[in-house]
Each structure stands twice: as structure tokens, then as C-alpha cells.
Amino acid sequence: MDPLAQAIGLLGYATDTEGIGGRIKARVSDFRVEEIATTVHLDNRGRFTVAKVTLTNWETNRFCNQLSKKLNIPKNRIFFAGTKDKRAITSQLFVIDAPMNKVAGVELPDVEIEILGRTHQKIGFGNHRGNRFTIVVRGCCDQAGNPLTNDAALDEVKRIMADMASTLGEGHFPNWIGPQRFGSGRPVTPVVGHHVIHGRWEEAVMTYLSMEGKHEEEAARQVRSHIREQGVDASVLDMLPRWMGFERRMIEHLLAHEDDYIGAFGKLPANLQLMTVHAAQSIVFNKALHRRIEAGLPLSVPVVGDIVGRIDEKGQLDVNSCVTVEERTLNRIARNCQLGRLMTTGPLPGSDVRTSSGQPGAIEESVIVDEGLGDVSWFVEDVPRLSSKGTRRGLITSFEEFSVDTVPVAEPSSLGERWEEGPAEGERWHPEGACVRFRFTLSSGSYATTLLREFMQAPLRQL
């Protein structure tokens, strides 16, 4: 059993197939993301600078920190639609409250800034139509670890495509919430979020600082071990690697303001604070989705008790349109789900969201109770902006412009030390296996890693 998948509820697959194994992100250029931005109206008199920014191996929040320092402005004057994968080449729009010449003059390693103009518009989280991906899966192998040929790998991809189409509909896959929502190397965010929802601020901060990550770098493991064993003291600051900037600010605050754990938590970026709560909700969604698959309930068509909602012109769920399926409405709603007008949903729990009824509702309620969230109000009294009303999320989502081909096997020396070491125990890839390149687009809120997971069927650490 994959312990990371178990922790975040990312278990089971849409098809009864073998997958192709393999690894993504063997090198940074193997994972490319281009944001499909919503239209930003340019105006030479606009207050904000609009820039297309291409990042190579940058975490989005860290880039914003560095950009704000270069421009000498607060981070909250930098606006973007979504965080992207770190180990990747990513391209997206930023709207920046600073003069164009200053933004154009920013120089950071592995950062390209293209000035598009000025605007009066801000953009917010989720304010984009989707993302276009080009991703190479290297080292494909069968379940026994034997390398797959190009033809065998492509045949398995086509088999999975056909099986998903027959059970979920053409171009659809389960709308799992991907591992990056939880911290793929250290799934800490849902644990922290659980403490936040219960108002346990010391536990939230100490968990963020000290929770072990099995696949973190050794320097980080030593820091977290020290904090677990000896607590927070000044010596930790000397141990911190440069890239653990969030932890540094939290620790410095605690050293200056003993026991002010709410203040220390506030040193995290605002979107990361909110993401901890979202991660706790997301665990519920993933586990409810998995239990539904285990129970043999369909994902793409409803059963009595399901909550369904309309699909808007952007392919997104219109949450305000959600209704409960009754016996008398089942056939009509099922037909509209098959026509792509409606979709079945699962819970992201909160103060206002309701669960389904019947068998789907029993599944959802059991997960909420098992996660220790059955009696929480979802109102965070100490930091009200972290309170959540909850929402519903589609159980399936779509992918478009899908194509697949193969690329040559690369020189091992070009793929880094980790590749040259070969597969670790429990991993599923082979250095001589086929390299498959996937191209596709996803709407905002869907995860490329969870689509690839359906094809790879490999441990999450290989994503």
C-alpha cells in the first residue's frame, strides 16, 4: 500500500487495467504547463502591469516573495490565478501593482518576464479557463518491473482510454484532488488544517514545523527532527536551509513572541493558510470518491440521493444550481448527465454545505465522521477569513486536446542522480522502459497528476 495515497485518500482507479508505471519530472523540462488565461482588458491608463511570466523550477509563492522584494511592494499587490507545479516549466499571467518599467527590469534566475501592457483589472485565484500540459512519463514498465516497449506502452494507454470512455464517458476521468494540494513530499497541509478548524494553534504551527516528510531532503529532516525532540530554539535558525523561508519566519516570530502561535501561523502566505483548510476538506472529497467506487456506485450518472449540478459554459460546476436526485427525477437527470449538461458531485464540507441523502449520503457522512469533522462548525473564531462555508465538487472532470506519442530514452546522466540510482523498493519504473509524452488541456481545478495517475498506476511519489 502506498502510504502517501492512503493518507490523502487517493486510492483506486477508474479502470481495471495494469497501467504503464514510469516517473514524471525526471527532469524539469519533462513537465510543461501553459495557463489558458481569461481575457484581461488592456488600458494604457491602467494602474496594474500585466505580464506573462515563465518560471523554470520555481514554486509560485517563493517567486512572489522574490518579486515583491525586487519591486519593494507587499506580496498582496501581486495577483495570479493559480499556483503551479514547482519542478516544471510554467507559463502564466501575473497582474502586478507596480510600474511597467520596474517589472520589466526585474532579473531573477530561470525567470522570463514578458510585459503585455497595463490594466485596471485584478485577477484572483481560479480566474483562468484552464491549463495546457505537455508531460513526459519516463521508464514505463509492467507490474513485474520489466521495461515496456513503445508499442506496449501506447497500447496500454489506448486500452485505459477506451475503458474510461466506456464507464465515465468520452474524455472524462475521476476528479480526484491531486497530491500537490496536500504537499506531495510531506502531506502536512490537511493535518495543519484539521488543527486550524479546531482552533488548536500550537498544534497547527508545531505540525507545520516538525512533521516528518519521508521524501524530504536530509537538511529538512534534521531540522524537523530537532524541533520534535527539543522544541523551537535559536539554534534552529542556524540549521535552516535557505529554501525553508516560511519556517524561518514562523520560528523568528515564536522566538520574539513566545507562545503567540496565531501570529506565527500568520507568517505563512495567506493563500497557503487557506490551503490548509481546503486540504482538510479535500481529504473528505477523495475518501468519499474512493468509497463510492468501492461500493460499486457510478461516478458519471447519478443514483437516488445524489446531489447534481449544472455544468456552465466554462465546463465548471455551477454550485448554486445543485439539486438532490429523487426517484421521480432520476431518469431525466441521468439523461442530462450523459449529455454533459449536469454532473454528480461530492462534498467539500463546511458550515453551509449539505451532504447527499440515501446511499451516497451515508458514504459522505461516514467519511466526515471518520475524519473527526462531524461536530466542527467550520468557523475559525481567531482568524475568521479561514472559515469555510464548504461547497460541492464534480465527481468527474474532462480532458481535451489529448494526444500521446513516444520520445527517445534519454542519457541517464541528463536525468540526475535520483534516476541513476535506479528504482527504490516499492517503486514502479525501469530506466530502459519506454518514454511516453502526453499532451492535453484541463479546466481550472483539475489536476494533471491525477489524470496521469490513471494511466501510470504507480506510487504517488513517482508523480
C-alpha positions as CSV (number, residue, x, y, z in Angstrom):
1,M,0.0,0.0,0.0
2,D,1.2,3.5,-0.9
3,P,1.3,5.4,2.4
4,L,1.0,8.8,0.8
5,A,-2.0,7.7,-1.2
6,Q,-3.5,6.2,1.9
7,A,-3.0,9.4,3.8
8,I,-4.8,11.6,1.3
9,G,-7.4,9.2,0.2
10,L,-6.1,8.9,-3.4
11,L,-6.9,5.2,-3.8
12,G,-8.4,3.1,-6.6
13,Y,-8.6,3.7,-10.3
14,A,-11.3,4.3,-12.9
15,T,-10.4,1.2,-14.8
16,D,-9.4,-2.4,-14.1
17,T,-6.1,-2.2,-16.1
18,E,-2.4,-2.5,-15.4
19,G,-1.1,0.9,-16.3
20,I,2.3,1.8,-17.6
21,G,4.3,2.7,-14.5
22,G,7.0,5.2,-15.0
23,R,8.1,8.6,-13.5
24,I,7.3,12.1,-14.3
25,K,9.5,15.1,-13.7
26,A,12.7,13.1,-14.1
27,R,14.0,16.5,-15.4
28,V,12.3,19.9,-15.2
29,S,11.7,20.2,-18.9
30,D,9.6,17.0,-18.8
31,F,6.7,18.9,-17.2
32,R,5.4,22.0,-19.0
33,V,2.3,24.0,-18.1
34,E,0.8,26.9,-20.0
35,E,-2.1,28.7,-18.4
36,I,-5.1,29.3,-20.5
37,A,-5.9,32.8,-19.2
38,T,-9.2,34.6,-19.1
39,T,-9.2,37.8,-21.1
40,V,-7.6,40.8,-19.4
41,H,-8.6,44.1,-21.0
42,L,-5.5,46.2,-21.5
43,D,-5.6,50.0,-21.0
44,N,-2.6,52.3,-21.2
45,R,-4.0,54.3,-18.3
46,G,-4.5,51.2,-16.1
47,R,-3.0,51.0,-12.7
48,F,-1.6,47.5,-12.9
49,T,1.1,45.9,-15.1
50,V,0.1,42.7,-16.9
51,A,3.0,40.2,-17.5
52,K,3.3,36.7,-18.9
53,V,5.8,35.0,-16.6
54,T,7.7,31.8,-17.5
55,L,9.2,30.0,-14.5
56,T,11.7,27.1,-14.5
57,N,11.7,25.1,-11.3
58,W,10.1,27.8,-9.2
59,E,7.4,27.4,-6.5
60,T,4.8,30.1,-7.2
61,N,4.7,31.6,-3.6
62,R,8.5,31.7,-3.5
63,F,8.6,33.6,-6.8
64,C,6.1,36.1,-5.5
65,N,8.2,36.6,-2.4
66,Q,11.3,37.3,-4.5
67,L,9.3,39.5,-7.0
68,S,7.9,41.6,-4.1
69,K,11.4,42.2,-2.7
70,K,12.7,43.2,-6.2
71,L,9.8,45.7,-6.6
72,N,9.7,46.8,-3.0
73,I,6.0,46.1,-2.8
74,P,3.9,43.9,-0.5
75,K,3.1,40.4,-1.8
76,N,-0.6,41.2,-1.7
77,R,-0.1,43.6,-4.6
78,I,0.8,40.7,-6.9
79,F,-2.1,38.8,-8.4
80,F,-2.3,35.5,-10.2
81,A,-4.9,32.8,-11.0
82,G,-3.3,29.7,-9.6
83,T,-0.2,28.1,-8.1
84,K,1.7,25.7,-10.5
85,D,3.9,22.7,-10.0
86,K,7.4,23.6,-8.8
87,R,9.5,21.1,-10.7
88,A,8.3,22.2,-14.1
89,I,8.4,24.9,-16.8
90,T,5.3,27.0,-16.2
91,S,3.8,30.0,-18.0
92,Q,1.0,32.2,-16.6
93,L,-0.3,35.7,-16.3
94,F,0.6,38.0,-13.4
95,V,-1.1,41.3,-12.6
96,I,1.3,43.5,-10.6
97,D,0.6,46.8,-8.8
98,A,3.9,48.4,-10.0
99,P,5.2,50.4,-12.9
100,M,5.9,48.6,-16.2
101,N,9.5,49.7,-16.3
102,K,10.2,48.3,-12.9
103,V,8.6,45.0,-13.6
104,A,10.4,44.8,-16.9
105,G,13.7,45.4,-15.1
106,V,13.4,42.5,-12.7
107,E,16.1,39.9,-13.1
108,L,15.8,36.5,-11.4
109,P,17.5,33.3,-12.4
110,D,15.3,31.0,-14.6
111,V,12.6,33.6,-14.9
112,E,11.3,35.2,-18.1
113,I,9.0,38.2,-17.8
114,E,7.1,39.4,-20.9
115,I,5.3,42.7,-20.4
116,L,1.9,42.7,-22.1
117,G,0.6,46.1,-21.0
118,R,-1.4,47.8,-18.3
119,T,-4.9,47.1,-17.0
120,H,-7.5,48.3,-14.4
121,Q,-8.4,44.6,-13.7
122,K,-7.1,42.4,-10.9
123,I,-7.2,38.6,-11.3
124,G,-7.9,36.2,-8.5
125,F,-7.4,32.5,-7.6
126,G,-9.1,30.3,-10.1
127,N,-9.6,33.2,-12.5
128,H,-8.4,31.3,-15.6
129,R,-10.0,28.9,-18.0
130,G,-7.6,26.0,-17.5
131,N,-4.1,24.8,-18.3
132,R,-2.4,23.1,-21.3
133,F,0.1,20.4,-20.4
134,T,3.0,18.6,-22.1
135,I,4.3,15.9,-19.8
136,V,6.8,13.0,-20.4
137,V,6.5,9.8,-18.4
138,R,9.9,8.1,-18.4
139,G,10.8,4.5,-17.6
140,C,7.5,2.7,-18.3
141,C,7.3,-0.9,-17.1
142,D,4.8,-3.6,-16.4
143,Q,3.7,-4.6,-12.9
144,A,6.6,-7.0,-12.5
145,G,9.1,-4.2,-13.2
146,N,10.0,-5.3,-16.8
147,P,10.6,-2.4,-19.2
148,L,7.7,-1.8,-21.7
149,T,8.4,-1.2,-25.4
150,N,7.0,1.9,-27.1
151,D,4.2,-0.2,-28.7
152,A,3.3,-1.9,-25.5
153,A,3.1,1.3,-23.5
154,L,1.0,3.1,-26.2
155,D,-1.4,0.0,-26.4
156,E,-1.9,0.2,-22.6
157,V,-2.6,3.9,-22.8
158,K,-5.2,3.3,-25.5
159,R,-6.8,0.4,-23.5
160,I,-7.2,2.7,-20.5
161,M,-8.6,5.5,-22.6
162,A,-11.2,3.1,-24.1
163,D,-12.2,1.7,-20.6
164,M,-12.6,5.2,-19.1
165,A,-14.7,6.3,-22.0
166,S,-17.0,3.3,-21.7
167,T,-17.5,3.8,-17.9
168,L,-17.3,7.6,-17.5
169,G,-17.9,9.0,-21.0
170,E,-15.6,10.1,-23.7
171,G,-12.8,12.4,-22.4
172,H,-13.6,12.1,-18.7
173,F,-11.8,10.9,-15.6
174,P,-12.4,10.9,-11.8
175,N,-12.0,14.4,-10.4
176,W,-9.5,13.4,-7.7
177,I,-7.8,16.2,-5.8
178,G,-4.1,15.8,-6.5
179,P,-1.2,15.3,-4.2
180,Q,0.1,18.8,-4.6
181,R,-2.9,20.1,-2.7
182,F,-1.6,18.2,0.3
183,G,2.2,18.6,-0.1
184,S,3.5,15.8,-2.2
185,G,6.7,15.3,-0.4
186,R,5.2,15.9,3.0
187,P,1.4,15.8,3.2
188,V,1.3,18.3,6.0
189,T,-1.4,20.7,4.9
190,P,-4.5,18.6,5.8
191,V,-3.1,17.8,9.2
192,V,-2.4,21.5,9.9
193,G,-5.9,22.4,8.5
194,H,-7.5,19.9,10.9
195,H,-5.9,21.7,13.8
196,V,-6.9,25.1,12.4
197,I,-10.5,24.1,12.1
198,H,-10.5,23.0,15.8
199,G,-8.7,26.2,16.9
200,R,-5.6,24.3,18.0
201,W,-3.0,26.8,17.0
202,E,0.1,25.4,18.8
203,E,-0.5,22.0,17.3
204,A,-1.0,23.7,13.8
205,V,2.3,25.5,14.0
206,M,4.3,22.7,15.5
207,T,2.9,20.3,13.0
208,Y,3.9,22.5,10.1
209,L,7.4,23.0,11.5
210,S,8.1,19.4,12.7
211,M,6.0,16.8,10.9
212,E,8.3,14.3,9.2
213,G,8.4,14.1,5.4
214,K,9.7,10.7,4.2
215,H,10.8,12.1,0.9
216,E,12.2,15.5,2.0
217,E,15.8,16.5,1.7
218,E,18.1,15.5,4.6
219,A,18.6,19.1,5.8
220,A,14.9,19.5,6.3
221,R,14.6,16.1,8.0
222,Q,17.2,17.1,10.5
223,V,15.5,20.4,11.3
224,R,12.2,18.8,11.8
225,S,13.7,16.1,14.0
226,H,15.4,18.7,16.2
227,I,12.1,20.6,16.7
228,R,10.2,17.4,17.6
229,E,12.9,16.4,20.1
230,Q,14.0,19.8,21.6
231,G,11.3,22.3,20.5
232,V,11.9,25.7,18.9
233,D,15.1,27.5,20.0
234,A,17.6,29.9,18.4
235,S,19.9,27.1,17.2
236,V,17.2,26.0,14.7
237,L,17.8,29.2,12.7
238,D,21.4,28.2,12.0
239,M,20.2,24.8,10.9
240,L,17.6,26.0,8.4
241,P,18.5,25.7,4.7
242,R,17.8,28.9,2.7
243,W,14.7,27.5,1.0
244,M,12.8,26.9,4.2
245,G,11.8,30.6,4.3
246,F,8.3,30.0,5.7
247,E,9.6,28.0,8.6
248,R,12.2,30.7,9.3
249,R,9.6,33.4,9.6
250,M,7.4,31.3,11.9
251,I,10.4,30.4,14.1
252,E,11.6,34.0,14.3
253,H,8.2,35.1,15.4
254,L,8.0,32.5,18.1
255,L,11.4,33.5,19.4
256,A,10.3,37.1,19.6
257,H,6.8,36.5,20.8
258,E,6.7,33.3,22.9
259,D,3.6,31.2,22.7
260,D,2.0,33.5,20.0
261,Y,1.1,30.6,17.8
262,I,-1.7,32.5,15.9
263,G,0.9,35.2,15.0
264,A,3.4,32.5,13.9
265,F,0.8,30.8,11.7
266,G,0.1,34.2,10.2
267,K,3.6,34.3,8.8
268,L,2.6,31.8,6.2
269,P,1.4,33.3,2.9
270,A,-2.4,34.0,3.1
271,N,-3.2,31.6,0.3
272,L,-1.2,28.8,2.0
273,Q,-3.1,29.4,5.3
274,L,-6.3,29.0,3.4
275,M,-5.0,25.9,1.6
276,T,-4.6,24.1,4.9
277,V,-8.3,24.3,5.5
278,H,-9.0,23.4,1.9
279,A,-6.7,20.4,2.2
280,A,-8.7,19.1,5.2
281,Q,-11.9,19.4,3.1
282,S,-10.2,17.7,0.1
283,I,-9.3,14.6,2.2
284,V,-13.1,14.1,2.7
285,F,-13.8,14.5,-1.0
286,N,-11.1,12.0,-2.1
287,K,-12.1,9.4,0.5
288,A,-15.8,9.8,-0.3
289,L,-14.9,9.3,-4.0
290,H,-12.9,6.2,-3.2
291,R,-15.6,4.7,-1.0
292,R,-18.2,5.3,-3.8
293,I,-16.0,3.4,-6.3
294,E,-15.6,0.6,-3.7
295,A,-19.4,0.5,-3.2
296,G,-19.9,0.0,-6.9
297,L,-21.8,3.3,-7.4
298,P,-21.3,5.0,-10.8
299,L,-19.5,8.3,-11.0
300,S,-20.8,9.8,-14.2
301,V,-24.5,9.1,-13.7
302,P,-26.5,9.6,-10.5
303,V,-28.4,7.4,-8.2
304,V,-31.2,8.4,-5.9
305,G,-29.9,10.7,-3.2
306,D,-27.1,12.2,-5.2
307,I,-26.6,16.0,-5.4
308,V,-26.1,17.1,-9.1
309,G,-25.4,20.5,-10.6
310,R,-25.3,22.2,-13.9
311,I,-22.1,22.4,-16.0
312,D,-21.5,26.0,-17.1
313,E,-20.1,27.3,-20.3
314,K,-16.5,27.0,-18.9
315,G,-17.1,23.4,-18.1
316,Q,-17.3,24.2,-14.4
317,L,-19.9,23.1,-11.8
318,D,-22.5,25.8,-11.1
319,V,-22.8,25.1,-7.3
320,N,-25.8,27.3,-6.9
321,S,-27.8,25.1,-9.3
322,C,-27.3,21.9,-7.2
323,V,-30.4,19.7,-6.5
324,T,-31.0,16.3,-4.9
325,V,-31.9,13.4,-7.2
326,E,-35.3,11.8,-6.4
327,E,-36.9,8.7,-7.7
328,R,-39.2,10.7,-9.9
329,T,-36.4,12.8,-11.4
330,L,-33.7,10.1,-11.7
331,N,-34.2,9.2,-15.4
332,R,-34.4,12.9,-16.6
333,I,-31.3,13.9,-14.6
334,A,-29.4,10.8,-15.6
335,R,-30.0,11.6,-19.3
336,N,-28.8,15.2,-18.8
337,C,-25.7,13.9,-17.0
338,Q,-25.0,11.6,-20.0
339,L,-25.5,14.6,-22.4
340,G,-22.9,16.6,-20.4
341,R,-25.3,19.2,-19.0
342,L,-25.3,18.1,-15.4
343,M,-22.7,16.3,-13.2
344,T,-22.8,14.3,-10.0
345,T,-20.9,15.9,-7.0
346,G,-19.1,15.1,-3.8
347,P,-18.6,17.1,-0.6
348,L,-16.0,19.7,0.4
349,P,-17.6,20.1,3.8
350,G,-18.2,23.4,5.6
351,S,-20.7,25.3,7.6
352,D,-23.4,25.6,4.9
353,V,-22.8,22.7,2.5
354,R,-25.2,19.8,2.7
355,T,-24.4,16.1,2.1
356,S,-26.3,13.8,-0.2
357,S,-29.0,11.5,1.0
358,G,-29.6,7.8,0.6
359,Q,-26.5,5.6,-0.1
360,P,-24.3,8.4,-1.4
361,G,-25.1,10.5,1.7
362,A,-24.3,7.6,4.0
363,I,-20.9,7.3,2.4
364,E,-20.2,11.0,2.7
365,E,-21.3,11.2,6.3
366,S,-19.2,8.2,7.3
367,V,-16.1,9.8,5.8
368,I,-16.8,13.1,7.6
369,V,-17.2,11.3,11.0
370,D,-14.1,9.1,10.4
371,E,-12.0,12.2,9.8
372,G,-13.1,13.7,13.1
373,L,-15.0,16.5,11.4
374,G,-18.6,15.5,12.3
375,D,-19.0,18.1,15.1
376,V,-17.0,21.1,13.8
377,S,-18.6,24.4,12.9
378,W,-16.1,25.4,10.2
379,F,-16.0,28.8,11.8
380,V,-12.4,29.8,12.8
381,E,-13.0,32.4,15.5
382,D,-9.4,33.6,15.8
383,V,-9.0,34.1,12.1
384,P,-12.5,34.4,10.5
385,R,-11.2,34.6,7.0
386,L,-10.2,31.0,7.3
387,S,-13.8,29.9,8.0
388,S,-15.4,27.9,5.2
389,K,-19.0,27.5,4.1
390,G,-18.0,24.5,2.1
391,T,-19.1,23.5,-1.4
392,R,-19.6,20.6,-3.8
393,R,-17.2,19.3,-6.4
394,G,-17.9,17.3,-9.5
395,L,-17.1,13.6,-9.2
396,I,-15.7,13.5,-12.8
397,T,-14.0,16.1,-14.9
398,S,-13.0,16.3,-18.6
399,F,-9.8,16.5,-20.6
400,E,-9.4,17.8,-24.1
401,E,-6.9,18.0,-27.0
402,F,-5.5,14.7,-25.9
403,S,-2.6,13.2,-27.8
404,V,0.1,10.7,-26.9
405,D,3.4,9.6,-28.6
406,T,6.8,8.4,-27.5
407,V,10.2,10.2,-27.2
408,P,13.7,8.6,-27.2
409,V,15.2,7.3,-23.9
410,A,17.5,10.0,-22.5
411,E,21.0,9.6,-21.4
412,P,20.8,8.7,-17.7
413,S,23.4,11.4,-16.8
414,S,21.0,14.0,-18.1
415,L,18.2,12.9,-15.7
416,G,20.0,13.4,-12.4
417,E,21.4,11.4,-9.5
418,R,18.0,10.1,-8.4
419,W,17.5,8.5,-11.8
420,E,20.9,7.0,-11.9
421,E,20.3,5.3,-8.6
422,G,17.5,3.3,-10.1
423,P,14.1,2.3,-8.7
424,A,13.8,2.2,-4.9
425,E,11.9,-0.5,-3.1
426,G,8.2,-0.3,-3.8
427,E,8.6,1.9,-6.9
428,R,7.4,1.0,-10.4
429,W,9.7,2.2,-13.2
430,H,12.6,0.9,-15.2
431,P,15.4,3.1,-16.7
432,E,15.2,1.2,-20.0
433,G,11.4,1.5,-20.4
434,A,9.5,3.5,-23.0
435,C,9.1,7.3,-22.6
436,V,5.6,8.4,-23.3
437,R,4.7,12.0,-24.0
438,F,1.2,13.2,-23.1
439,R,-0.5,16.4,-24.3
440,F,-3.8,17.6,-23.0
441,T,-5.8,20.5,-21.6
442,L,-7.7,20.6,-18.3
443,S,-10.2,23.1,-16.9
444,S,-9.1,25.0,-13.8
445,G,-9.4,23.0,-10.6
446,S,-8.5,19.7,-12.3
447,Y,-5.1,18.0,-11.8
448,A,-2.8,16.7,-14.5
449,T,-1.2,14.4,-12.0
450,T,-4.4,12.6,-11.2
451,L,-5.1,12.1,-14.9
452,L,-1.6,10.7,-15.4
453,R,-2.1,8.5,-12.3
454,E,-4.9,6.7,-14.2
455,F,-2.5,5.8,-16.9
456,M,0.6,5.1,-14.8
457,Q,-1.0,3.3,-11.8
458,A,2.3,3.9,-9.9
459,P,3.1,5.1,-6.3
460,L,2.3,8.8,-5.8
461,R,6.0,9.7,-5.2
462,Q,6.6,8.9,-8.9
463,L,4.2,11.7,-9.8
